[in-house]
Amino acid sequence: MFTFYQRRFTRDALILLGLLGAFMPSSVLITSAAANPVADNIHGLWVDNKDPDRQKFAVMVEDCGSQLCGRLYWLKKPLSASGLPKRDKHNSNEALRDRPLCGLQILTGFQYVSDNTWNAGEIYNPDDGLTFSSTMKLAPEGSLKIRGYVGISLFGKTLEWVRPTEEIARCK
């Protein structure tokens, strides 16, 4: 009787190991695709200029569900002339004009395509209240190239953001 159960257990264990072996390579591939190290390089803090004296803002790029987004993290001049935090005063939607610029989401909907490129996103410019279709690409030297455009990418402008070289405090 012990021998019967022992054989049955051994046979079931071998079947289970065979099934695990068959599924293991595909689960490793799925995990590798989900944890794309290139896609992770884009996360974090970016400033709008290589020269620290010319930097006006910093953006924190992060995951927003299955897409990427970015929020204003730091502003060189966070206060208006009246001494109050700057607001989204140029927004075409009057109901949104009282939103503080600090923490405002200006990058939305970016999806990783391949080759260090994200597309299908939008970039919002609080200086004029306009939103543009956008793509992002990590350049080989480590900068982030963001192209905002209307209609087709040919009619647009490319911004170059870099990693900050100094500690930057989050605006409030």
Residue pairs with C-beta under 8 A, 6 or more apart in sequence:
36 112
38 116
38 138
39 112
41 116
41 138
42 61
42 68
42 118
42 136
42 138
42 144
43 61
43 62
43 63
43 68
44 60
44 61
44 163
45 58
45 59
45 60
45 61
45 73
45 163
45 164
45 168
46 58
46 59
46 60
46 61
46 70
46 144
46 161
46 162
46 163
46 164
47 55
47 57
47 58
47 59
47 74
47 161
47 162
47 163
47 164
47 168
48 55
48 56
48 57
48 58
48 59
48 159
48 161
49 55
49 56
49 162
50 160
50 162
52 164
52 165
52 166
55 76
55 164
56 75
56 76
56 77
57 72
57 73
57 74
57 75
57 76
58 72
58 73
58 74
58 164
58 168
59 70
59 71
59 72
59 73
59 106
59 107
59 161
60 70
60 71
60 73
61 68
61 69
61 70
61 107
61 144
62 68
62 69
62 70
62 71
63 69
64 105
64 108
66 111
67 108
67 109
67 110
67 111
67 121
68 107
68 110
68 111
68 112
68 118
68 121
68 136
69 105
69 107
69 108
69 109
69 110
70 105
70 106
70 107
71 103
71 104
71 105
71 106
71 107
72 101
72 102
72 103
72 104
72 106
72 126
72 171
73 103
73 168
73 170
73 171
74 168
74 169
74 170
74 171
75 86
75 101
75 102
75 171
77 86
78 85
78 86
78 101
78 102
78 171
78 172
79 85
79 86
80 86
80 87
85 100
85 101
85 102
85 172
86 100
86 101
86 102
87 97
87 98
87 99
87 100
87 101
88 96
88 97
88 98
88 99
88 100
88 101
88 104
88 126
88 129
89 97
90 97
90 126
90 127
90 128
90 129
91 97
91 99
91 126
91 129
92 129
92 130
101 126
102 171
102 172
103 171
104 124
104 126
105 124
106 123
106 124
106 125
106 126
107 121
107 122
107 123
107 124
107 134
107 136
107 146
108 121
108 122
108 124
109 120
109 121
109 122
110 118
110 119
110 120
110 121
110 134
110 136
111 118
111 119
111 120
111 121
112 118
113 119
115 137
116 137
116 138
116 139
117 135
117 136
117 137
118 135
118 136
118 137
119 135
119 136
121 133
121 134
121 135
121 136
122 131
122 132
122 133
122 134
123 131
123 132
123 134
123 146
123 148
124 130
124 131
124 132
125 131
125 132
125 148
132 148
132 149
132 150
132 156
133 148
133 149
133 150
133 151
133 153
134 146
134 147
134 148
134 149
135 146
135 147
135 153
136 144
136 145
136 146
136 147
137 144
137 145
137 147
138 144
138 145
139 145
139 160
142 162
142 163
143 160
143 161
143 162
144 160
144 161
144 162
145 158
145 159
145 160
146 158
146 159
146 160
146 161
147 153
147 156
147 157
147 158
147 159
148 156
148 157
148 159
149 155
149 156
149 157
150 156
